[in-house]
Amino acid sequence: MSGETTTDDILLAALRQSGVELDESLVSVKQLETEQVVAACARCVNLIHEARGVAERFGESMPANPGLRFRSCTTLAAAICALGYPEELGFNHFLYPSEAETRRLLLYLVGALPRADESTAHEQGGGGGG
């Protein structure tokens, strides 16, 4: 289990560094609630889209209306799949998150985040010649 703890420490630190607001008392993916999973995934997708020049952005908070929650989670899942996420993903992964699936999803998204040196090169006009 210590392997999961180390993975979660690194994962949660990477999410916080990316701007996801997570309470410092959170030490495990198991502790994440639906709203936090959606916020983390939306933030990651937004950063990835920004780095790739994709205009589509996702709200980082869950709507109160159940129909809108379903629709926003479905749209977010489709966007993550479009990024190349290799596993099946749907609204249920957000509305009814499991620890293992959430960990895999967040690890994928954190791994796909642009690195600081890549975004700096992009902002300075570099990296666009290839």
Summary of the structure (lengths in Angstrom):
residues: 130
radius of gyration: 15.0
end to end distance: 43.4
largest distance: 45.3
contacts: 340
relative contact order: 0.15
helix: 63%
strand: 0%
